Amino acid sequence: MSCRYKDERIVVDDRALSDQNLVSEWLAYGGTHYEQRFSPLEDVSTANVNELKVDWFLDLPNDVGLVSTPLVVNGIMYFTGTMNIVRAVDAVSGELIWEYNPEVGKHVAGKRQVGWVHNRGLSFYKGSVFAATWDGRLISLDAQTGKLNWSVRTFDEDKALYITGAPKAFKDKVLIGNGGTENGPSRGFVTAYDTKTGEEAWKFYIVPGNPADGFESEAMEMAAETWTGEWWKHGGGGNAWHGFTYDPDLDVLYVGTGNGSPWNRKIRSPEGGDNLFLCSIVALDPDTGEYLWHYQTTPGETWDYNSNMDIVLADLEIDGEEVKAILHAPKNGFFYVINRETGKLISAEPFAKTTWASEIDTETGRPVEVPGARYEENAALILPSPWGAHSWHAMSYNQQTGLVYIPALHLGTEFTDEGLDLANWQSVEFEGGIGVNISINEDERGDYPASLIAWDPVKQEKAWEVPQEHFWNAGTLTTAGNLVFQGRSDGMLLAYDAATGDIVWEYNAGLGISAPPITYKINGRQYISLLVGWGGGYAGLGGIPASELGWAYRQHTRRLITFSLNGSAAMTSLPPPKVPEPISAREFVLDYKLANKGAVVYNKCDQCHGPAAYSGGMAPDLRASAIPLDESAFDLIVREGTKVDMGMPAFSQLTDEELLALQHYIRQQAGQKNLE
């Protein structure tokens, strides 16, 4: 086991990133190139974990949603916060060393930009830190000083795309994708850049474009055979916003791909088809970006079942033979074990309730779909929901127990396209749409909305499960100390016995946790560290259930907290949860007709301010804000963009009537009565 002391330094190259015995650092999003989130550290174990206390902390008063995985390199911790601000702190004391602000607000000012203010992490390679901004830039920083090395734009500003994911560095290249499937007619792609210069090395498109323009590769020509109609007018989708893994053993890059644009296959590919390479793991040559093989988890997907989730590498003994495997638990509810040398399916079983497919045929690798699941003629109640049975919250694999620890979600959704003009439906840049009507089914929330599942990938069965009362819990870390760490949306950080699921330690962080923990060891002391700051898509789109958690916008200070067995830091408590309460405005006279028009306008707002104006904490709850009652102040923020530095883009195209209608809709949702 390699334990570095503070006066020793390592070079972060592919050899270091592949070292699974290195315990002093946390070099990559998943710890190493293998993305297992497993540490061989055992200083903290089931025998003494109850002695963990806060060692140091750093308040982050200007941040909102924090979902990032910190990196630790040569005694320095690097992490990304709200609006893509990158910070470096001393990993032993928490002292701030440098801060880099990419000034996202200035870059999106006056532009029709979309995006979320959170980001899942960084990449480190040969002395440089790589970060991506939600407005589409990839940035290289000097790790020692925070000075800018280079910056490149990864997509055109007139495209309704954004970045929330971590770049992936490997073999002197750094890879980035993007999101935005729901915001316009999107065609997904990933791009690799030279780590030293920022020059583009190669680009791989995930779905084919217009055949009349020619195909970029033989892979795109092959993929086009699985599409019908004029799919290119809808973009096709496949956006890779998360799920990149480099295999140092086989020298292969794996990319997890996204859902269709739009969701409804009847629109984008009306005569059917598998629609490659949607919802797939695509293996690429890391030097050239050339297609090697693929495995598609959800052929012809039509439920937002992307495969952007973790792609974990592990060597498993199956039927007496060692197999180099991929472990993958995408949104669709099945756990896949795939031979990563061939791309062939080894096994797949449901780890959560699924009603779209009954099983995965191991001979063909294809799902056996349930009749009616594609809402062909009638509405269909489908599990999992578009949130997935497993979202981007990281799972981990413990080499000693042989188990995978999955933050699972249990929710059903009704799909129907009744009433939609499918033949003429068209998404527009920055207006977006999904081409189907969806609604959460209260009867299909299951016995519990979420759980932590320990899954045996060899036996393809559940080893244990811990039900959880709240949705959207954070990713996991597992260690040789027979521990699994996970933060929850209710603010609790817990340690579980990795073999049994018994809770062996818990800590109330005072604020919902969305980021996964990491661990490292410096000068003989093991640390557990994580960012505490409720965030991610559910904080924007979660509606009433997310609002009721009580993590109201800017009511609780975000923090970076680090624990050890010798911790003695005195950290002030945060205020109790606060559910936003609509303010009363007796002088406001509600116009129901205007409010109905405002409901349509508000569709531009709900990704951050919440469905039906119930904020889950990503942005202010407008029902509880005095700003919408002041026409001048409301105009300055909404149309002039005076809060763009805080992530509120300008909507300069709104008319006076639309702005007024929006005010009336907000007051209607606040329970305002018509006083006339």
JODA-V263132 format. One record per helix or strand. SS is the DSSP state (H for helix, E for strand). FROM is the first residue (numbers start at 1). TO is the last residue. If there is no record, write none. Layout:
BEGIN
ss,from,to
SS,FROM,TO
SS,FROM,TO
END
This chain:
BEGIN
ss,from,to
E,2,2
H,14,17
E,22,22
E,26,26
E,38,39
H,49,51
E,53,60
E,69,69
E,71,73
E,76,80
H,82,84
E,86,90
E,96,100
H,104,108
E,121,121
E,123,125
E,128,132
E,137,142
E,148,153
E,162,162
E,168,170
E,173,176
E,179,179
E,187,187
E,189,194
E,200,205
H,211,213
H,218,224
H,231,234
E,236,237
E,244,247
E,252,256
E,260,261
H,265,268
E,280,284
E,291,296
E,312,318
E,321,329
E,334,339
E,345,350
E,357,360
E,367,369
E,380,383
E,396,397
E,403,409
E,412,416
E,437,440
H,442,444
E,450,456
E,461,468
E,476,479
E,483,487
E,492,497
E,503,508
E,518,522
E,525,532
H,537,541
H,543,547
E,551,551
E,558,564
E,578,578
H,592,604
H,606,609
H,611,613
H,622,624
H,627,629
H,631,638
H,644,646
H,656,669
END
